[in-house]
Amino acid sequence: MRAGIGISGRRWRRACLGALAAVLLAGGIVPAGAVTCGRSDTVEIAQMKWPVAAFLAHLYALILERGYGCTVKLSEGEMKALATRLAAQGKPDILPALWTNSVGDVWRQAKANGRATEAGNVLPQGFSEGWWIPKFLADAHRDLRSVGDLKKFRELFKDPGEPGKGRLYSCPTVWLCATINRNLLRAYGLAGSFNLHPAASGRALDNAIAKASRERQPILAYHWAPAAVLGRYPMVALKMGPYNARGHRCNQNPKCRQPHPGGYPNSPVVTVAAVRFLNEAPAIARALRKIVIDRATVNRILAWQDETRAGPRLTAEHFLKTEGALWSRWVGARALRRIRASLN
């Protein structure tokens, strides 16, 4: 009798555990270290400070936690420091958004020693900089399409402090782009007709663009993309001359004798991962290769974050709830069901 009861008890426990596992999987809850993650230890994801990188770090974390049952740790830091650590130690496991142009030597070292590789092309349009005008202004002035056209539009962008000149709203003086913009005014022959107006901060620059856009007033402003302000207020980038590496290096120098009339370089932004991690987690490696987000979507998500003052994790949750048609193509069928269930 005792033996019969023992066998029955074991069967009963197995049945209960099986039922519990089914409930957990159906609800999108996967035990940490589950086999779908590909590893039992913690997955380390780099979280850099700039808004796009912070959002992507939390988005990747949510996908790995809810879709693949991973235990995730976010490691904050500067881009170069995190890339250097990856090259030397093979950690963090994932850098969601790396500007390969900004950490060229470190990135080449990481690839050469076999510790890291490109895992995906998350922002195929990259990161760009330039001079922008509101779309309503571009629509009203069809002959204003390039920086070279600005000579004819000095009066449109009148500087309140010196009405005889136009105004270019620029980044803060301590940023390198302020030097570049000053040299570009010289290079395009605009230094005598336009003043450079450095903003006190990045937020002040955004506020100037927002105020002009709300009041439908002309503004000529430097900015970068993707960015929240470009998601809230439609802007058009003026065409610049082709990028020239040598000319751009001179433009970065306050004492540049012959500024070059060329554009900023487009900076590729890719997802980088430790080779060891990709080998251990092939399902996640496949997902990383598929994660691609266009610039307009990033601008829109950043605009929502800016308007709601949400943190990066809440912003990533918002993305999962509102952009299902996009991210559902990235993950496998089981991960898709789990993530969707977790959002209900």
N, C-alpha and C positions, 0 to 999 in steps of 0.2 A: 504493500500500500504506500509506504513512504517513497519507494522508488517511483511508483506511478505518479505520485503527487509531485515529486521533484522534476520529472520529465515534463509534466503538464505545466509546472511553474516556469520552467525555462522557455517552453513554447509560448507561454502567455507573455513573458517579458520580451521575447523576440518580436512577437506580434505588436506589442505596445510600442517598442522602439521603432519598428517599421512604420507604424501609423504616425508616430511623432515626426519621423524624418519626412514622410510624405506631406504632412501639414507644413513643416518648415520650408520645404522646397516650393510648395504651392504658394506660400506667402512671400516668397522671395528672400527668405532668411536662410542663409547657408552658414554652417558652423565655421569658425575661423580655422584656416589651415585645411579646408576641404580639398579633395583631390583636384577639383576643377581649377583651383588657383595654380596648381603646378608646383607648389612648394609649401612647407609647413611653417617656415619662419616668416618674419615680417617683411613686407615689401616696402622699400623706402622710396618715396617720391619727392623730388626737389620742388620747393615752393619759393619762387623768386618774388621780389617785392612789386614789380610793375603789374598793373591790374590784369592784363591779359594772361600773364604767366600764373598769377595767383588763382584766377578763375579756372584755368586749365588744370592746375595741380589738384584742385578740389574735384573737378569733373572726373579726372582719371581715377582719383581715390574712390569716388562714389561708384563708378563703373566696376572697379576691381572688387570693392567690398560687397556690393549688392548683386552683381552679376556673376562673380567668380569665387566668392567666399573668402577673399584674401583679408588678412590683417594688414592694415596700411599705416605707415608712419610718415608724416610730412616733415621734411627738414628744410627750414628756412635759411636763406643765405643769398649772397650776391652771385650773379651768373658765373663770373670767372672763377671764384672760389669753389663753387660746386662742380664746375667742369674740371678744375684742377684735381679735386679729390676723386672724381670719377676716373680720370686718367691714371692716377696713382694707385687707387684702391679698388676700383670696380664698383664703387658705391657713390651716390645713390643708384638704385636700380633703374629709375626712370627720370629723365629731365624732360618734361612735357614741351617746353618751348625754349630752344637754344638758338641764339643768333650766332651762326657759325662765323660770320664776318668779324664779330666783336671778340671772339676768343680763338682766332685762327690757329695760332701756334699750339695752344693747349688741345684744341680739337684734333689737329693732325697727330699729336702725340698719342691721344687716346685711341685713335683708329690704328695707328702704327703698331702699338703694343698689344692690340687685340682685345682690349678691355671694353671698348664701346663701339657702337655703330649707329647709323641712322635707323630708327625704327619706324618712322612715319613722316609724312609731309603735312603736318597739322595745319599750317597756314600757307597754302601754296602761293598766295599773292605777296607773302612776306610782309616786312615792315618798311614803310616808306615815309619820307619827309618832303615838305614842299611849301609853296605859298598858295593859299586858298581864298576864294571869294564865295559868298552865299549863292546858292543855285538860282534864287529869284533874280539876283543881279546878273548872273551869267545869261539867264534867259532874256533879260531886257537889253543886254549889250552883246549881240552876236559877234561883234568884232573884237571882243576882249576874250581871248583864248590862251594867250601866252604871256610870259613875263615881258617879252619884247614889246607887247601891245600897251604896256602900262604908261609909256611916254605920252600917249594921247589921253590918259585918264587921270592925270594928276588932280584935277579939280574934283573928280568923283570921290577920291579918298582923302579929302582935305584934312590936314593936320590942324586941330583946334588951337594948338599953341603957336602955329606958324601957317596961317591960311594960304600963303603963297606956295606951300609945298604939300605933297601927299604924305600919308603916314603908313608905314608897314609895322603892324603889331608883331613883335618878336618874342622869343623865349627870354628868360632871365639872363642878365649880363654874365653871370658866372657859368652858364651853360655854353658848351662849345658851339652850338648852333647860332648863338648871338654873333660870334665872330664870323662864322660862315655867311650869315645873312648880311652883315655889314659889307663884307667883301663882294657878295653877289650884287649888292646895289651898285658898287663901283664897276663890277665886271659888265653889267648891263647898261652902263651909262645913266643910272638913275640917282646917283649920290647927290647931284645938284638939285633934283626935283622931288626927292622923297626923303623923309626923316625915318630913322630906325627908332621905334618906341619899345624898349624892352619891358616886358611884364615883370611884376614883382615876384611872381611865382607861376607855376603851371596852372594852378587854379585860377589865378587872376587872368591869365591868357584865355582860359575857357570861358570865364565870366564875360570878358569883352566880346567874344564871339557870340555868346548866348544873348547878351543885351542887344547887340546890333541886329541879330537875326530876329529876335522878338519884335523889335521896333521897325524892322525892315529898312534898316539903314546900311549904307555901303560900308564894308570893312575889307581890308587886305591883311591877311594874317598868316604867319608861319604856323604849321602844325604837323603832327605826325598821324599815321594811320596804321592799325585801327585805333580808335579813341572814342570815348563816350560822347563827347561833344559833337562828333561827326555823325553819331547815331541819332542824336536828338535834333540836330539842325542840318539839313542837306547843304553840303558845300561842294564846290568844284575846284579841283587842283589846276592851277595854271601850268601850261606846258613850259618846261625849261629845256635848255640845250642838253645834248647827250652827256651822260656821266663820263668823266675823265679822271682816272685815279690820280694822276700827277697834278692836274689842275685842282682837284678837290683837296689834296694835301696842302697846296698853297693857300686855298681858301680857309683852311683851318688855322692859319698863322696870322696873328694880328698885324704882322709886318710884311705880309705878302705883297710883293711889288707888282705882280701882274695877275690879278684875280682872274679866274676862269669862269666864263658864262655858261656853266653846265649844272645839271641837276644833282641832287643828292643820290647816293647809291641806294639801290633797293637791297634790303638786308633779308636773306633767306631765314626763315624760322622753321626749324624742324624738331621733331621729337627724337631724342637720343636715349639709348638704353644700354645697360651693361650686357655684353654678349652672353655671359653666364646666365643671367636672368632670362633672356630670350630663349636660350636652349632649355631651361628648366620649365618654362611656361609657354609652350607653343600656341595654346589657344589664345592667350593674352597677346602674344607676338602677332598673331593674325589680326586681332582687333586693332592693335596699335597701327598697323600698316593701313588700315581703312579709315582712321580718324582724320577727316579733312573738314575744315570749316572755312567758309568764304568770308571775306572781309566785311561784307554788308551784315551778315549774321552776327559777327563779333561786335561790330559797332552797335547793333540793336541791343544785344545782351548787356554790353557795357553801359548803354544809355539807361536801360532798366535799373541796373545796379546803382547808377549815379542818382537817378530820380528817387529811388526807394531807400537809399543809403544802406543797402544790404551788404553783408559780408560776402567773401568769395564762395563759401560753402552754400549759403542760401542762393546765391546767383547760379551756382552749378545745379542746384535742385530745380530752380526755375527753368533752366535750360532743358533739363531732362523732361520736365512737365510740358513744355511748350514747343519743343523742337523734335518731337518723336519721329517725324518723317525723315529727319536727317540722321539722328544717332542710331535708329533701329537698324540701319544698314551696316553698322560697324561690328556688332556683336553676334555671337551664335544664337541659335534658337532658344536653348535653355537659359542663357544669360539674359536674353531679351525678355523672356517670361518673368524671370526673377526681378529684374529691374522695374518692369511695368507694375508688377504686384506690389513692390515696395513704395510706389508713388501713390497708391490708392489710399 
